[in-house]
Structures are given as C-alpha cells and as structure tokens.
Amino acid sequence: MPDPAAAFALTPIGTIRSALARPEDAPRQGSEGAPDAWVEVDAAVAEGLDGLAPGDDIVLITWLHRAARDVLKVHPRGDERNPLTGVFATRSPARPNPLGLHRVRVIAIDAGRLHVAPLEAIDGTPVVDIKPVLGSPSVDEEPEPAA
C-alpha cells in the first residue's frame, strides 16, 4: 500500500467538543443515544458556514484520530458472535483511513460554532468537512420536464 501521506493531506477545519471523552463511551451510531455536541469551526473557514441554519441536516466528516489504522477485519459491532468481516463492509472506525460520517441536525449556530445532535464522535475529534444533506424526490413523484 502506498504511503498515504505522500498522496495528499487533509487539513482539519474544526474540532468536536463533546461530553464523550473516550471511544468506549460513545454509542456505535448517533441514533443509539449519542448526546448533542459542538463543532468549533476554525476562524479561517467559518465564513463557509453561511447558508446553514438551525434545523438543517448536515453530514460531518471527521478524522477518527483514536482509531486503529492497521485493522482490516473486525467482528461487526464489536460482537464476537458475528463473523470476522472486512472493514469496508462495516461501519467500524478501525480502517486504513479512519474517516467518520455523521448525519446530524443543526440545533444552533453561535459565532463560528455549530451545536448539533446527535453525535457519537468523542471530544477532540478533528472535523475535515461539512456537507449538507440533499433531498431527493420521492420515487412516486414525476420528474420535472426538460426545458
């Protein structure tokens, strides 16, 4: 495997501030009882928050800085009754490039900080990007005619 640092570099744009201090304190998914948290956005990129509003659903992309990077098979959900499975077929944080994807709702925006919920990332987790959740038309809706 090539050296990932030689290919490109990610620069954090913010940091998670959460009551969750350790990976073992965090639920597996946000919907499984994760608390709300704050995303402290770096002042150099805070202008990029323009257009976000309370009530918006967003995806936080994080760097799971405490995750193992040399694990390629895991027991899904940490349950040894489940067969060993390749990490790319699981949501395990252990993986060669430990990116976390977290769908959250914006509760409030305050001076370059986003209050979001629910978020299972631990305190100090670097944020590498923020993306809006885009809606898609229902399969029952007719598409707009082409102009």
C-alpha positions as CSV (number, residue, x, y, z in Angstrom):
1,M,0.0,0.0,0.0
2,P,1.5,3.4,-0.9
3,D,2.3,5.9,1.8
4,P,-1.0,7.8,2.2
5,A,0.9,11.0,3.4
6,A,2.6,11.1,0.0
7,A,-0.6,11.2,-1.9
8,F,-2.4,14.2,-0.2
9,A,-3.0,15.8,3.1
10,L,-6.2,16.8,5.0
11,T,-6.4,19.9,7.0
12,P,-8.9,19.9,9.9
13,I,-11.5,22.7,9.6
14,G,-12.7,22.3,13.2
15,T,-12.9,20.2,16.3
16,I,-15.7,18.3,18.1
17,R,-16.5,19.4,21.7
18,S,-18.5,16.6,23.4
19,A,-19.2,15.1,26.7
20,L,-17.9,11.8,25.3
21,A,-14.3,11.6,26.4
22,R,-13.3,8.0,25.3
23,P,-14.2,5.9,22.3
24,E,-15.7,3.2,24.6
25,D,-18.1,5.9,26.0
26,A,-19.6,6.5,22.5
27,P,-22.6,4.7,21.1
28,R,-21.9,2.9,17.8
29,Q,-24.2,5.3,15.9
30,G,-25.6,8.7,16.7
31,S,-29.2,7.4,16.8
32,E,-28.3,5.0,19.6
33,G,-28.3,7.5,22.4
34,A,-25.5,9.9,21.4
35,P,-25.5,13.4,23.0
36,D,-25.6,16.7,21.4
37,A,-22.2,18.4,20.8
38,W,-20.5,21.5,19.5
39,V,-18.4,21.8,16.4
40,E,-15.8,24.5,16.8
41,V,-15.1,25.7,13.3
42,D,-11.7,27.3,12.6
43,A,-12.0,31.0,12.1
44,A,-10.2,30.8,8.8
45,V,-13.1,28.8,7.3
46,A,-16.0,30.0,9.4
47,E,-17.4,32.1,6.5
48,G,-18.2,28.7,4.9
49,L,-21.0,28.2,7.4
50,D,-23.0,31.0,5.7
51,G,-26.3,29.4,4.4
52,L,-26.6,26.8,7.2
53,A,-29.5,27.3,9.6
54,P,-30.9,25.6,12.7
55,G,-33.0,22.6,11.7
56,D,-30.7,21.8,8.7
57,D,-29.4,18.2,8.4
58,I,-25.7,18.0,7.7
59,V,-23.0,15.4,7.4
60,L,-19.9,15.9,9.4
61,I,-16.8,14.2,8.0
62,T,-14.3,13.6,10.8
63,W,-10.9,12.0,11.2
64,L,-11.3,9.3,13.8
65,H,-7.9,10.1,15.4
66,R,-8.0,7.4,18.0
67,A,-9.0,4.5,15.7
68,A,-6.6,1.7,14.7
69,R,-5.3,2.0,11.1
70,D,-3.9,-1.4,10.8
71,V,-7.0,-3.5,11.1
72,L,-8.7,-4.9,8.0
73,K,-11.2,-7.4,9.6
74,V,-13.5,-6.9,12.6
75,H,-16.4,-8.6,14.3
76,P,-19.3,-6.2,13.3
77,R,-20.5,-4.0,16.2
78,G,-17.7,-5.5,18.3
79,D,-19.7,-8.7,18.9
80,E,-17.5,-11.8,18.6
81,R,-20.6,-13.8,17.8
82,N,-20.6,-12.1,14.4
83,P,-18.1,-13.5,11.9
84,L,-14.9,-11.6,11.0
85,T,-15.8,-9.1,8.2
86,G,-13.7,-6.8,6.1
87,V,-13.8,-3.2,7.5
88,F,-15.0,-1.9,4.2
89,A,-18.2,-3.9,4.7
90,T,-18.8,-2.4,8.2
91,R,-19.1,1.0,9.9
92,S,-16.1,0.2,12.2
93,P,-13.9,3.2,13.0
94,A,-10.8,0.9,12.6
95,R,-9.7,1.2,8.9
96,P,-6.7,2.4,6.8
97,N,-8.2,5.9,6.5
98,P,-10.4,6.4,9.6
99,L,-13.0,8.9,8.2
100,G,-16.2,9.2,10.2
101,L,-19.5,10.1,8.6
102,H,-22.1,11.6,11.0
103,R,-25.5,12.8,9.9
104,V,-26.6,15.4,12.5
105,R,-29.1,18.2,12.8
106,V,-28.0,21.7,13.4
107,I,-29.6,23.0,16.7
108,A,-27.9,26.4,16.8
109,I,-25.1,28.4,15.2
110,D,-23.1,30.7,17.5
111,A,-20.0,32.7,16.4
112,G,-18.3,30.0,14.3
113,R,-19.7,27.1,16.3
114,L,-22.4,24.6,15.4
115,H,-24.5,23.0,18.1
116,V,-25.5,19.6,16.6
117,A,-27.3,16.4,17.6
118,P,-27.0,13.5,17.9
119,L,-23.2,13.0,17.6
120,E,-21.3,9.9,18.6
121,A,-17.8,11.4,18.0
122,I,-15.6,12.0,21.0
123,D,-14.2,15.2,22.3
124,G,-11.3,16.5,20.3
125,T,-12.2,14.7,17.1
126,P,-10.9,16.7,14.1
127,V,-13.6,17.7,11.5
128,V,-12.4,17.6,7.9
129,D,-15.5,18.7,6.1
130,I,-19.2,19.6,6.5
131,K,-21.7,18.8,3.8
132,P,-25.5,19.5,3.6
133,V,-27.9,16.6,3.3
134,L,-29.5,16.9,0.0
135,G,-33.1,15.8,-0.5
136,S,-34.2,13.6,-3.4
137,P,-37.6,13.4,-5.0
138,S,-39.8,10.6,-3.9
139,V,-39.9,7.6,-6.3
140,D,-43.6,8.4,-6.7
141,E,-43.0,11.9,-7.9
142,E,-42.8,12.7,-11.6
143,P,-39.6,14.3,-12.7
144,E,-39.7,17.9,-13.9
145,P,-40.0,18.0,-17.7
146,A,-36.8,19.1,-19.5
147,A,-36.8,22.6,-20.8
